């Protein structure tokens, strides 16, 4: 390579890494959110009961919880980029298998794609910590927005694609394998010409100690608590917001619009957090005020359900902000990217256990009481707890 070409190549590498981050983020939810709109067709063709359909929808979250602790050692053994590339390949295979005729392939493909996305979820924050250590908040906010945008697109086009293609739900679910292949095509060139292996320490020495384990750190558990509690708050409203509003007298069509507003304002919340987190005092502001806004939204749903559009917007804005804070903490509260991967694996494993259990528990509370008021009061308590945890995690310190 000529001396003139070297600066150009050096400039291209960060740009390629940034594109890779955003393309990986685009794959984090699209294959999952495409299922809900076509689920009735899946049930009809395969004869799935409502209970089986619920398990199918929650299976990726269970995979997130089970696989997340295994992702950091996998990345240390393989390297960051190889782990991402392998996960993208498994994701593409899982998406294709899910669309193959036969119920067994539906379940196997769903499990595989859930496992693959779990690895991507954990390793991506470590990549941001390593390659963009001074821009963690901005990059986390950007990839959260891309993740949310593609999740919304996948849900929005599922029914039209299923109807227009003449092949039903299989095409609507299977097309997202192409997105994984595109991301893989961008990640693969980054395996060449660099040391892709994740170092065992910040200095990169193999076989040395990773530093203090987040599992033995109070700060690690505080970050995990923030991740878990905000996951509960988000996924409960994703699951039950229309039902809560309809019980409060909101028409079904209007409740559907409010669900859209909830998701759309989540993207706006992610964008605002991307700008605020890196600023002086921005992390403290977002980590404590956003949960407070969530509490206001939940109490609003309880006391004035007719203003559901306002509460949905506030809850979405708070949720989008809190997920960026949670993901940013993996890099901001660790000494190096190997430790960031370990904290990411810990927090996402427990966080997605909460996410899977939260809607079920809230639904059971509603069924027992026959009202949504007790469930909403519990959600308000979750938000208040998040204010306290947000104050703790926003203190300027890292895991030793």
Buried (B, 14 or more C-beta within 10 A) or exposed (E): EEEEEEEEEEEEBEEBBBEBBBBBBBBBBBBBBBBBBBBEBBBEBBEBEEEBBBBBBBBBBBBBBBBBBBBBEBBBEBBBBBBBBBBBBBBBBBBBBBBEEEBEBBBBBBBBBBBBBBBBBBBBBBBBBBBBBEBBBBBBBBBBBBBBBBBBBBBBBBBEBBBEBEEBBBBBBBBBBEBBBBBBEBBBEBBEEEEBBBBBBBEEEEEEEBBBBBEEBEBBBBBBBBBBBBBBBBBBBBBBBBEBBBBBEBEEEBBBBBBBBBBBBBBBBBBBBBEBBBEEEBBBBBBBBBBBBBBBBBBBBBEEBEEBBBBBBBBBBBBBBBBBBBBBBBBBBBBBBBBBBBBBBBBBBBBBBBBBBBBEBBBEBBEEEEEBBBBBBBBBEBBBBBBBBBBBBBEEEBBE
